[in-house]
Amino acid sequence: MTLEAMVDPNIPAIYEAAFTYDGVRVRADILKRLKNGKWDLIEVKSTTAVKDVHLPDAAVQYYVLKGAGVDVHKAFPMYLNN
């Protein structure tokens, strides 16, 4: 389903996109399509505070997506704004 959504240019974002690379499976919270054919990888956190542990979460997903051939423009965590 992820691949089908990725090839459809009418889909602006994919939620819970699934990828496997190097024996690691991930689900990207949000994969946002950019006009240049690249993607932004957004790791959503249910907190209002930045925590050091959030960056490795995004980094592992970035590693898997890049390894799976996804052209990731940038990866970053998204926090709640209270």
C-alpha distances in whole Angstrom, upper triangle without the diagonal:
4,5,5,6,9,10,11,14,15,12,15,13,10,11,10,8,9,11,14,17,20,20,18,15,14,12,13,15,15,13,16,16,19,21,22,19,19,17,19,17,19,20,21,24,26,29,32,33,32,32,32,29,27,27,26,23,22,23,21,18,20,21,17,15,18,19,15,16,15,18,19,22,23,22,24,24,24,27,28,31,34
4,5,5,6,9,10,13,14,11,13,11,8,9,9,5,6,8,11,14,18,18,16,13,12,10,10,12,12,10,13,13,16,18,19,16,15,13,15,14,16,17,18,22,24,27,29,30,29,29,29,27,24,24,23,20,18,20,18,15,16,17,14,12,15,16,12,13,12,14,15,18,19,18,20,21,21,24,26,29,32
4,5,5,6,9,12,14,12,14,12,10,12,12,9,9,9,12,14,18,19,17,15,14,13,13,15,14,12,14,13,16,18,18,14,14,13,16,15,18,19,21,25,27,30,32,33,32,32,31,29,26,26,25,22,20,21,20,16,17,18,15,12,15,15,11,11,10,13,15,18,20,19,22,23,24,27,29,32,35
4,6,6,7,10,11,10,13,12,10,13,13,11,12,13,16,18,22,22,21,18,17,15,15,17,16,13,15,14,17,18,19,15,16,15,18,18,20,21,23,26,28,32,34,35,34,34,34,32,29,28,28,25,23,24,23,20,20,21,18,16,18,19,15,15,14,16,18,20,22,22,24,25,25,28,30,32,35
4,6,5,8,9,7,9,9,7,10,11,9,11,13,16,19,23,23,21,18,16,14,13,14,12,10,11,10,14,15,17,13,14,13,15,15,17,19,20,24,26,29,30,32,31,31,32,30,26,26,26,23,21,23,22,18,19,20,18,15,17,19,15,15,13,15,16,18,19,19,21,22,22,25,27,29,32
4,6,7,9,8,9,9,8,11,12,9,11,12,15,17,21,22,20,18,16,14,13,14,12,9,10,8,11,13,14,10,11,10,13,13,16,18,20,23,26,29,30,31,30,30,30,29,25,25,25,22,20,21,20,17,16,18,16,12,14,16,13,12,10,11,13,15,17,17,20,21,21,25,27,29,32
4,6,9,9,11,12,11,15,16,13,14,15,18,19,23,24,23,21,19,18,17,18,16,13,13,10,13,13,14,10,12,12,15,16,19,22,23,27,30,32,34,35,33,34,34,32,29,28,28,26,23,24,23,20,19,21,19,15,17,18,15,13,12,13,15,17,19,20,23,25,25,28,30,32,36
4,5,6,9,10,11,14,16,14,16,17,20,22,26,27,25,23,21,19,18,18,16,13,13,10,13,13,14,11,13,13,16,17,19,22,23,27,29,32,33,35,34,35,35,33,30,30,30,27,25,26,26,22,22,23,21,18,20,21,18,17,15,15,17,18,21,21,24,25,25,28,29,31,34
4,5,7,10,11,15,18,15,18,19,22,24,28,29,27,25,23,20,18,19,16,13,11,8,10,9,11,9,12,12,15,17,19,22,23,27,29,32,33,34,33,34,35,33,30,29,30,27,24,26,26,22,22,24,22,19,20,22,19,17,15,15,16,17,19,20,23,24,24,27,28,30,33
4,6,9,11,14,17,16,19,21,24,26,30,31,29,26,24,21,19,19,16,14,12,10,11,11,14,12,14,14,16,18,19,22,23,27,28,31,32,34,33,35,35,34,30,30,31,28,26,28,28,24,23,26,24,21,22,25,22,20,18,18,18,19,21,22,24,25,24,27,27,29,32
4,6,7,11,14,12,16,18,21,24,27,28,26,23,20,17,15,15,12,10,9,8,11,12,14,12,13,12,14,15,16,19,19,23,25,28,29,31,30,31,32,31,27,27,28,25,22,24,24,21,21,23,22,18,20,23,20,19,16,16,16,17,19,19,21,21,21,23,24,26,29
4,7,10,14,13,16,18,22,24,27,28,26,23,20,17,15,14,10,9,6,5,8,9,12,11,12,10,11,13,13,17,17,21,23,25,26,28,27,29,29,28,25,24,26,23,20,23,23,19,19,22,21,18,19,22,20,19,15,15,15,15,16,16,18,19,18,21,22,23,26
4,7,10,9,13,15,19,21,25,25,22,20,17,14,11,10,7,6,4,6,9,12,14,12,12,9,9,10,10,13,14,17,19,22,23,25,24,25,26,25,21,21,22,20,17,20,20,16,16,19,18,15,17,20,18,17,14,14,13,14,14,14,15,16,15,18,19,21,24
4,7,6,10,12,16,19,22,22,20,16,14,10,8,8,6,5,7,8,12,15,16,14,13,10,11,10,10,12,13,17,19,22,23,25,24,25,26,24,20,21,21,18,16,19,18,14,15,18,16,13,16,18,16,16,13,14,13,15,15,14,16,16,15,18,20,22,25
4,6,9,12,16,19,22,22,19,15,12,8,7,5,5,6,9,11,15,18,20,17,16,13,12,10,10,10,11,14,16,19,21,23,22,23,24,22,18,19,20,16,15,18,17,14,15,18,16,14,17,19,17,18,15,17,15,17,16,15,15,14,14,16,17,20,23
4,6,10,13,16,19,18,15,12,9,5,5,5,6,8,11,14,17,21,22,19,17,14,13,11,10,10,11,14,15,19,21,23,22,22,23,20,17,18,18,14,14,16,15,12,14,16,14,13,16,18,16,17,15,17,16,18,17,15,15,14,15,17,18,22,24
4,7,10,13,17,17,14,11,8,5,5,7,7,7,10,12,16,19,19,16,15,12,12,10,11,12,13,16,19,22,24,25,24,24,24,21,19,19,18,15,14,16,14,11,12,14,12,10,14,15,12,14,11,14,13,16,16,14,16,16,16,19,21,24,27
4,7,10,14,13,11,7,6,4,7,9,11,10,14,15,19,22,22,19,17,14,15,12,13,13,15,18,20,23,26,27,25,24,24,21,19,19,18,15,14,15,13,10,12,13,10,9,13,13,10,13,12,15,14,18,18,16,17,17,19,21,23,27,29
4,7,10,10,8,6,6,6,8,12,13,11,15,16,19,22,21,18,16,14,15,12,14,14,17,20,22,25,27,28,26,25,24,21,19,19,17,14,14,14,11,9,10,11,7,7,10,9,7,10,10,13,13,17,17,15,17,18,20,23,25,29,32
4,7,7,5,4,6,9,11,15,16,15,18,19,22,25,24,21,19,17,18,15,17,17,19,22,24,27,30,29,27,26,25,22,20,19,17,15,15,14,11,10,11,10,6,8,10,9,7,11,11,15,15,19,19,17,19,20,23,25,28,31,34
4,5,5,7,9,12,13,17,18,17,20,21,23,25,24,21,19,17,18,16,18,18,21,23,26,28,31,30,28,26,24,22,20,19,16,15,15,13,10,10,11,8,5,7,9,6,6,9,11,14,15,18,18,17,20,21,24,27,30,33,36
4,6,9,11,15,16,20,21,20,23,24,26,29,27,24,22,21,21,19,21,20,23,25,28,30,32,31,29,27,24,22,21,20,17,16,16,14,11,12,13,9,7,11,11,8,9,12,14,17,17,21,21,19,22,23,26,29,32,35,38
4,7,10,14,16,19,21,21,24,25,28,31,29,26,24,22,23,20,22,20,23,24,27,29,32,31,29,27,25,22,21,20,17,16,17,16,12,13,14,12,9,12,14,11,11,15,16,20,20,23,23,21,23,23,26,29,31,35,37
4,7,10,13,16,18,18,21,23,25,28,27,24,22,20,20,17,18,17,19,21,23,25,28,27,25,23,21,18,18,17,14,12,13,12,9,9,11,9,7,10,12,10,11,14,15,18,17,21,20,17,19,20,22,25,28,31,34
4,7,10,13,15,15,19,21,24,27,26,23,21,18,18,15,16,15,17,19,21,24,27,27,25,23,22,19,17,17,15,12,13,13,10,9,12,11,8,10,13,11,11,14,14,17,17,20,19,17,18,18,21,23,26,29,32
4,6,9,12,12,16,18,21,24,24,21,19,16,15,12,13,11,14,15,18,21,23,23,22,20,20,16,15,15,13,10,10,11,8,6,10,10,7,9,12,12,11,14,13,16,15,18,17,14,15,15,17,20,22,26,28
4,6,9,10,13,16,19,22,23,20,18,14,14,11,11,10,11,14,16,19,22,22,21,20,20,17,15,15,14,11,11,13,11,8,11,12,10,10,13,14,13,15,13,16,15,17,16,13,14,14,15,18,20,23,26
4,6,6,10,13,16,19,20,17,15,11,10,7,7,7,9,12,15,17,20,20,19,19,19,16,13,14,13,10,9,11,10,7,9,12,10,9,12,14,13,14,12,14,12,14,13,10,11,11,12,15,17,21,24
4,7,10,13,16,20,21,19,16,13,11,8,6,5,6,9,12,15,17,18,17,18,18,16,13,14,15,11,10,13,13,10,12,15,14,12,16,18,16,18,15,16,14,16,14,11,11,10,10,12,14,17,20
4,6,10,12,16,17,16,13,10,8,6,5,7,8,11,14,16,18,19,18,19,20,19,15,15,16,13,11,14,15,11,12,15,14,12,15,18,16,17,14,14,12,13,12,10,10,10,10,13,15,17,20
4,7,10,13,14,12,10,6,6,5,6,9,11,15,17,20,21,22,21,22,22,20,17,17,17,15,12,14,14,11,11,14,13,10,13,15,14,14,10,11,9,11,10,9,11,12,12,16,18,20,24
4,6,10,12,10,9,5,5,7,8,11,12,16,19,21,22,23,21,23,24,23,19,18,20,17,14,17,17,14,13,17,16,13,15,18,16,16,12,11,10,10,10,10,12,13,13,16,18,20,23
4,7,8,7,6,5,7,9,11,15,16,20,23,25,25,26,25,26,27,26,22,21,22,20,17,19,20,16,15,18,17,14,15,18,16,15,11,10,10,10,11,13,14,16,16,20,22,23,27
4,5,6,5,6,7,11,13,16,18,22,25,26,26,27,25,27,27,27,23,22,24,22,18,20,21,18,16,19,19,15,16,19,18,16,12,10,10,8,11,13,15,17,17,21,23,24,27
4,6,7,9,11,14,17,20,22,25,28,30,30,31,29,31,31,31,27,26,27,26,22,23,25,22,19,22,22,18,18,22,20,18,15,12,13,11,14,16,18,21,21,24,26,27,30
4,6,9,11,15,17,21,23,27,30,31,31,32,29,31,31,31,27,25,26,25,22,22,24,21,18,21,21,17,16,20,19,16,13,10,11,10,13,16,19,22,22,26,28,29,32
4,7,10,13,16,20,22,26,29,30,31,32,29,31,30,30,26,24,25,24,20,21,22,19,16,19,18,14,14,17,16,13,10,8,9,9,13,15,18,21,22,25,28,29,33
4,7,10,13,17,19,23,26,27,28,28,26,27,27,26,23,21,22,20,17,17,18,15,13,15,15,12,11,14,14,11,8,5,6,6,9,12,15,18,19,22,25,27,30
4,6,10,13,15,19,22,24,25,25,23,24,24,23,20,18,19,17,14,15,16,13,11,14,14,10,11,14,13,11,8,6,5,6,7,9,12,14,15,19,22,23,27
4,6,10,12,16,19,20,21,21,19,20,20,20,16,15,16,15,11,13,14,11,10,13,14,11,12,15,15,14,10,9,6,5,5,6,8,11,12,15,18,20,24
4,7,10,13,16,18,19,19,17,18,18,17,13,12,13,11,8,10,11,8,7,11,11,9,11,14,14,13,10,10,7,8,6,5,6,8,10,14,17,19,23
4,6,9,13,14,15,16,14,15,16,15,11,11,13,10,8,11,12,10,10,13,14,12,14,17,17,17,14,14,11,11,8,6,5,6,6,10,13,15,19
4,7,10,12,14,14,12,13,13,12,8,9,11,8,6,10,11,9,10,13,14,13,15,18,18,19,16,16,13,14,11,8,6,4,6,9,12,15,18
4,7,9,11,12,12,13,14,13,9,11,13,10,9,13,14,12,14,17,17,16,19,21,21,22,19,20,16,17,14,11,9,6,5,6,8,12,15
4,6,8,9,9,10,12,11,8,11,13,10,11,14,15,14,16,19,19,19,21,24,24,25,22,23,19,20,17,13,10,7,6,5,7,11,13
4,7,9,10,11,14,13,11,14,16,13,14,18,19,17,20,22,22,22,25,27,27,28,26,26,23,23,20,17,14,10,9,7,6,10,11
4,6,8,9,13,12,10,14,16,14,15,18,20,19,21,24,24,24,27,29,29,30,28,28,24,24,21,18,14,11,9,6,6,9,9
4,7,9,13,14,12,15,18,16,17,20,22,21,22,25,26,26,28,31,31,32,29,29,25,25,21,18,15,11,9,6,5,6,7
4,6,10,11,10,13,16,15,16,18,20,21,22,24,26,26,27,30,31,32,29,29,25,24,21,18,14,11,10,7,8,9,10
4,7,9,7,9,12,13,13,15,18,18,19,21,23,23,24,27,28,29,26,26,22,22,18,15,11,9,9,8,10,11,13
4,5,6,8,10,11,12,14,16,17,18,20,22,23,24,26,27,29,26,26,23,23,19,16,13,10,11,10,13,15,16
4,5,6,8,10,11,12,14,16,16,18,20,21,22,24,26,27,25,25,22,22,18,15,12,11,13,13,16,18,20
4,6,6,7,9,10,12,13,15,16,18,19,21,22,24,25,24,24,21,22,18,15,13,11,13,13,16,19,20
4,6,5,7,9,10,11,13,15,16,17,19,20,22,23,21,22,18,19,15,11,9,7,10,10,13,16,18
4,5,5,6,9,10,10,12,14,15,16,18,20,21,19,19,16,16,13,9,8,7,11,12,16,18,21
4,5,5,6,9,10,10,12,14,15,16,18,20,19,19,16,17,14,11,10,10,14,15,19,21,24
4,5,5,7,9,10,11,13,14,16,17,19,17,18,15,17,14,10,9,9,12,13,17,20,22
4,6,5,6,9,10,11,12,14,15,17,15,15,12,13,10,6,6,7,10,13,16,19,22
4,5,5,6,9,10,10,12,14,15,14,15,12,13,10,8,9,10,14,16,20,22,25
4,5,5,6,9,10,11,12,14,14,15,13,15,13,10,11,12,16,18,21,25,27
4,5,5,6,8,10,10,12,11,13,10,13,11,8,10,11,14,17,20,23,26
4,6,5,6,8,10,11,9,10,7,10,8,6,9,11,15,18,21,24,27
4,6,5,6,9,10,10,11,10,13,12,10,13,15,18,21,25,27,31
4,6,5,6,9,9,11,11,14,13,12,14,16,19,22,25,28,31
4,5,5,6,5,8,7,11,11,10,13,15,18,21,24,27,30
4,5,5,5,6,7,10,11,11,14,17,20,23,27,29,33
4,5,7,10,10,14,14,14,17,20,23,26,29,32,35
4,6,9,11,14,15,15,18,20,23,26,29,32,35
4,6,9,12,14,15,18,21,23,27,30,32,36
4,6,9,11,12,15,18,20,24,27,29,33
4,6,9,11,15,18,20,24,27,29,32
4,6,7,11,14,16,20,23,25,29
4,7,10,14,16,19,22,24,28
4,7,10,12,16,19,21,25
4,7,10,13,17,19,22
4,7,10,13,15,19
4,7,10,13,16
4,7,9,13
4,6,9
4,6
4
